[in-house]
Amino acid sequence: MQQRTIINNVAILDHERTITCGHIKISNGTITEVSDAPFVASSSHLEQDVVHNYEGKLLMPGLVNTHMHMPMSILRGVSDDLPLDRWLKEVIWPLEGKMTREMARAGIGLSLIESIRSGTTAFSDMYHLAREDAHELAVASGLKAQLTRGMITAFSNEQENEQKLQQASEFAKAMNDDSTGRLRGALFPHATYTNSLSFLYRVRDVAEREQLDVQIHIAETEKEVKEHVQQFGKRPVEHLLAEEIIGKGSLLVHSVHVTDDELEQMHEASVNVSHNPQSNLKLGSGIAPVEKMVDQGIVVSLGTDSAASNNTLDVFTEMRQAAMLHKGTSKRAEAITADDAFKMATVNGNKSIGFHKSGLIKEGYDADFILLDVSAPHLQPYRNRVGTVVYAANKNDVTDVYVNGQAVMQNRVIVTLDEEKLLFEANRAQQELLGIHV
């Protein structure tokens, strides 16, 4: 008889239901029962069952970060208060040109530690360096991940660009075939302004042939949109949709400057959006029309972008920001409700990166969940509502993280990675990159 894990004496919350005190049963990484009463051992209780009592804690779906660049965590704090174009050209790209694989690996390790401590159970990562290291460390971490090899081809020749596409495609297929079942792949050309239209056609053709989803940074700034219109006579989103470079299952990162017509086309094409509110604000890029996206039925998720432009990988703060920001811009308190933001951070995020049986505390769903200590003053008096999580909870409340029923963090101790070692390596990597001698 297979061993079951029982998480007992917990409040339970997702966007479909709330339970004041109950338990869940897990078998083979899947939730097999959700009960609104505490578990009591009986004749049906198996001797090999493992029962964890988490009295005073809240069990909820793990959070999902649908856009980040893990190696860039070693660039945290190197540049603030610049617009995107200057930030990239004057600071980030020159530093990335000096980044070694070992430095990139250090950033990956740091990102995974921060993500786990922030209650993230799944994420999407795009970068061009250390992809094998990202694969290795993601598997070791126990988290779910969509890993992509980013492509910038504006500064290389046709032969090199074709090699980049082949490498990206092979990597994406390898992620989809990974034996753990916790990884996904996709094709990620960086943006329209860093790749030619002819190359994007090649991405389209390879994606169709290999059945791979496409992601892209798009319509992030007014400058990007204006220059695209000047060159092609169309706005970037409408252009790529018309050329079928993006379509069903594509994840459009940012989508800040899109028109009502484009939103309608996005809905008709069944594309998804990764909303990165804090990065967009910090870089002065603007505010995406997320309320209109939700009204259109577009699946919107949340991303942090990199720790160089945010400067954290904390989805709790993105969730709160998403709920607050659009109330202020619309002057309507009901714009983007707590439930809307919670869905973006959980079930929508999982759908957007290929984990369709995660994001709910529900029978038949993957046992991907986190536990929060709700005894802190900022959560008292405690009410088991989505609004409490969105508006009051934070990453420091997270005590335990489970993915596929396996513990990744228990009682605030990460059990899958060597946190002390990875933090040391990340600090050393930034010092080497910046030429700091300590």
SULPEJO-V264816 format. One record per run of one state. SS is the DSSP state (A for helix, B for strand, O for the rest). FROM is the first residue (numbers start at 1). TO is the last residue. Records with the same first field share a line. If there is no record, write none. Layout:
BEGIN
SS: FROM-TO, FROM-TO
END
This chain:
BEGIN
O: 1-4, 14-17, 28-29, 36-49, 62-62, 69-69, 76-83, 97-100, 118-119, 128-130, 142-143, 152-157, 177-182, 186-186, 192-196, 211-213, 219-221, 233-235, 243-250, 255-259, 270-271, 276-276, 283-289, 297-298, 303-314, 331-337, 346-346, 353-365, 367-368, 374-376, 380-385, 392-394, 404-405, 411-412, 415-418, 435-438
B: 5-13, 18-27, 30-35, 50-61, 63-68, 120-127, 144-151, 183-185, 187-191, 214-218, 251-254, 272-275, 299-302, 366-366, 369-373, 398-403, 406-410, 413-414
A: 70-75, 84-96, 101-117, 131-141, 158-176, 197-210, 222-232, 236-242, 260-269, 277-282, 290-296, 315-330, 338-345, 347-352, 377-379, 386-391, 395-397, 419-434
END
